[in-house]
Amino acid sequence: MSLTSSPIPLLQGRAGALLTWRGDELVLERRSETLAIPARAVARVRAEARCVTVELRARPGTTPAVHRIEDVSEAAAVVFADAVNSLLPARSDEVDGAALVVVRSIGRTRLRTFRRRAVWGTLGALAVVIGLTVPLVDAADGPDGQGSAVVSGILGGITVLALGLAVLFTGPSVYERRLRRHGVTVVAERTDRPRVYRFEDGTGTTRYLSHLSAAPYEQVAYHPRDASDLVVVRNPFARFLDVAIAWLCALLALSLAPVTVWMVGEALR
């Protein structure tokens, strides 16, 4: 049955989640990943008030995996569940539905959030430095004082940038080390598509990620409770290079900070 003869509503849920029926599969889109669930992997779809649960098929004696979308329209949830259940194929074989689900990781959730916050924090600190430099130049006495104020603003901006770079280079290395120690590390193989790698998580779900590399295999470490939160394990030299750059930036910031304070004092005098 086609979508034209049996329209199925789109379900929009919490945190931008979206559940749709496309062709012969359910597609659950989240901020960090997209799940493609084939119809033959679905046991049933349940509508429970403002929550829709997709229950996957499982072998006898095993607990079926489920995927949920919450905070959807209650009326749309009922229509969606009834329509999808009517399109599910007849089941005569034993299938592990979780193994048929394909997950495409969109981003490294926590690492991407950390980088975004670090960048915005650095830009905010630069704005503060500029905001303090302008009245300092106005308050300075004579050309020498104004020159000292301008130099202090420049040094303050460089100090902030150096600290921001130190944080940006330190964070990913620290988080990668944490996932390698406490997460799950697997081998991802390159697919036929350029820069796309594939691996299976602990539930047997196939996941895809994009990574700029020409190697046939890459090691991937992911969070044990959220396989979409992952990093590609780098070689020791790359990790050492990040730490070395972070230390150099931190030393630069620490060396410029007292000079900046002294220049501010000179401008005020």
C-alpha positions as a printed Julia matrix, in Angstrom:
269×3 Matrix{Float64}:
  0.0     0.0    0.0
  1.39    3.41  -0.91
  1.49    6.62   0.99
 -0.93    8.15  -1.52
 -3.72    5.67  -0.81
 -3.1     5.64   2.95
 -1.61    8.91   4.25
  0.39    8.44   7.42
  1.02   11.5    9.63
  4.45   12.69  10.66
  5.11   12.49  14.36
  7.11   15.37  15.83
  8.29   14.75  19.37
 10.53   16.03  22.11
 13.91   17.62  21.33
 13.22   17.77  17.59
 12.65   14.02  17.16
 10.71   12.99  14.04
  9.14    9.62  13.21
  7.98    8.96   9.66
  7.01    6.07   7.42
  8.96    6.11   4.16
  8.33    3.44   1.58
  8.69    0.21   3.56
 10.51    1.41   6.65
 10.17    3.62   9.7
 12.64    6.48  10.0
 13.32    7.95  13.43
 15.37   11.15  13.26
 17.09   12.55  16.34
 19.64   15.27  16.86
 22.57   12.88  16.97
 21.4    10.0   14.77
 18.9     8.67  12.24
 17.42    5.18  12.59
 16.09    3.32   9.55
 13.84    0.49  10.78
 12.68   -1.91   8.02
  9.08   -3.08   8.16
 10.14   -6.72   8.56
 12.03   -5.75  11.74
  8.95   -4.28  13.44
  6.7    -6.42  15.63
  4.15   -3.7   16.28
  3.7     0.0   16.92
  1.92    1.08  20.09
  0.32    4.44  20.8
  0.25    5.25  24.52
 -1.2     8.72  25.11
  1.48   11.11  23.74
  4.14    8.41  23.32
  4.62    6.04  20.38
  6.65    2.88  20.92
  8.13    0.85  18.07
  8.64   -2.7   19.3
 11.09   -4.75  17.26
 10.89   -8.43  16.56
 13.02  -10.7   18.73
 13.93  -14.36  18.84
 12.09  -16.55  21.37
 13.44  -16.18  24.88
 14.94  -12.72  24.26
 13.66   -9.29  25.22
 12.55   -7.24  22.21
 14.25   -3.89  21.66
 12.07   -0.79  21.53
 12.4     2.75  20.24
 10.2     5.59  21.51
  9.22    9.08  20.54
  7.54   11.22  23.2
  5.46   14.39  23.37
  3.68   13.77  20.07
  0.08   14.61  19.17
 -2.18   12.06  20.85
 -4.59   11.95  17.91
 -1.78   11.62  15.36
 -0.17    8.86  17.44
 -3.27    6.67  17.19
 -3.62    7.21  13.44
  0.1     6.58  12.92
  0.14    3.34  14.92
 -2.97    1.91  13.24
 -1.75    2.81   9.76
  1.76    1.37  10.22
  0.5    -1.83  11.86
 -1.77   -2.41   8.85
  1.23   -2.15   6.51
  3.51   -4.57   8.38
  4.21   -7.74   6.4
  3.06  -11.17   7.52
  5.67  -12.83   9.74
  6.52  -16.48   9.26
 10.21  -16.57  10.18
 12.19  -15.74  13.29
 14.03  -12.47  12.89
 16.16  -10.39  15.23
 14.76   -6.97  14.46
 17.55   -5.07  16.21
 20.09   -6.52  13.77
 18.16   -5.07  10.82
 18.08   -1.5   12.11
 20.54    0.83  10.41
 21.73    3.81  12.45
 23.56    6.75  10.91
 25.39    8.82  13.5
 25.07   12.5   12.62
 27.6    13.87  15.06
 29.66   13.24  18.14
 27.08   14.48  20.57
 28.96   15.45  23.72
 32.19   16.29  21.92
 30.4    18.51  19.42
 28.53   20.25  22.26
 31.79   20.8   24.14
 33.47   22.34  21.11
 30.53   24.63  20.42
 30.48   25.84  24.02
 34.23   26.37  24.03
 34.06   28.46  20.85
 31.16   30.58  22.12
 32.86   30.98  25.5
 36.03   32.22  23.81
 34.1    34.66  21.65
 32.22   35.9   24.71
 35.47   36.47  26.6
 36.87   38.37  23.6
 33.79   40.58  23.6
 34.35   41.31  27.29
 37.99   42.24  26.62
 36.96   44.62  23.84
 34.23   46.08  26.03
 36.74   46.8   28.79
 39.4    48.16  26.44
 37.23   50.91  24.96
 36.49   52.72  28.27
 40.09   52.12  29.35
 41.34   54.0   26.27
 38.92   56.84  27.02
 40.05   57.02  30.63
 43.77   56.91  29.8
 45.74   60.15  30.18
 47.63   61.28  27.1
 48.91   59.4   24.03
 51.19   57.16  26.11
 48.36   56.05  28.36
 46.06   55.43  25.43
 48.78   53.44  23.67
 49.24   51.31  26.77
 45.48   50.74  26.91
 45.38   49.59  23.29
 48.35   47.27  23.8
 46.77   45.83  26.94
 43.58   45.13  24.96
 45.55   43.35  22.23
 47.49   41.28  24.76
 44.26   40.46  26.59
 42.67   39.25  23.35
 45.69   37.07  22.56
 45.57   35.64  26.09
 41.9    34.75  25.73
 42.49   33.15  22.33
 45.39   31.12  23.67
 43.29   29.86  26.58
 40.44   29.01  24.22
 42.77   27.03  21.94
 44.22   25.21  24.94
 40.71   24.14  25.99
 39.74   23.15  22.43
 42.79   20.95  22.0
 42.62   19.44  25.48
 38.92   18.5   25.59
 38.77   16.03  22.67
 41.91   14.21  23.81
 40.59   13.88  27.36
 37.2    12.63  26.17
 38.75   10.18  23.73
 40.89    8.78  26.53
 37.79    8.4   28.71
 35.89    6.51  26.03
 38.86    4.26  25.31
 39.08    3.36  29.01
 35.43    3.16  30.01
 33.56    2.82  26.72
 33.36    0.15  24.04
 35.96    0.02  21.27
 35.16   -1.73  17.99
 36.54   -1.84  14.46
 34.64    0.05  11.77
 35.12   -0.93   8.15
 34.96    1.41   5.19
 31.91    1.08   2.94
 31.6     1.64  -0.8
 30.71    5.25  -0.17
 33.61    7.68   0.3
 34.49    8.56   3.92
 31.67    6.4    5.33
 32.44    3.64   7.83
 30.21    0.93   9.29
 30.23   -0.96  12.59
 27.87   -2.86  14.88
 27.17   -1.76  18.45
 26.51   -4.06  21.42
 22.87   -4.62  20.39
 23.8    -5.77  16.91
 22.55   -2.54  15.33
 24.5    -1.44  12.26
 25.76    2.12  12.58
 27.36    4.42  10.05
 29.66    7.37  10.6
 31.46    9.82   8.37
 35.22   10.14   8.82
 37.86   11.69   6.58
 40.25    8.78   6.09
 41.49    6.43   3.38
 42.18    3.51   5.72
 40.09    0.36   5.2
 39.46    0.09   8.95
 39.25    2.52  11.86
 38.88    1.94  15.59
 35.77    3.53  17.07
 35.09    4.03  20.79
 31.53    4.76  21.91
 29.68    5.39  25.15
 28.28    2.13  26.61
 24.82    3.68  27.1
 24.72    5.77  23.92
 26.44    4.38  20.83
 25.77    7.61  18.9
 28.24    9.34  21.23
 31.47    8.14  19.66
 34.98    9.1   18.63
 37.38    7.68  16.09
 40.47    6.5   17.97
 43.53    8.35  16.71
 47.12    7.21  16.68
 49.38    8.13  19.65
 51.24   10.81  17.68
 48.01   12.69  16.88
 47.0    12.63  20.56
 50.48   13.79  21.62
 50.34   16.63  19.09
 47.02   17.86  20.52
 48.37   17.81  24.07
 51.58   19.58  23.01
 49.66   22.37  21.25
 47.37   22.73  24.27
 50.33   23.08  26.63
 52.03   25.65  24.37
 48.83   27.72  24.21
 48.39   27.5   27.98
 52.0    28.6   28.6
 51.54   31.51  26.19
 48.39   32.62  28.03
 50.08   32.34  31.44
 53.08   34.36  30.25
 50.95   37.12  28.71
 48.51   37.47  31.61
 50.9    39.34  34.0
 52.14   41.55  31.15
 48.54   42.45  30.32
 47.83   43.37  33.94
 50.97   45.53  34.06
 49.97   47.34  30.85
 46.52   48.04  32.27
 48.19   49.56  35.33
 50.39   51.73  33.13
 47.36   52.95  31.19
 45.54   53.85  34.4
 48.57   55.72  35.74
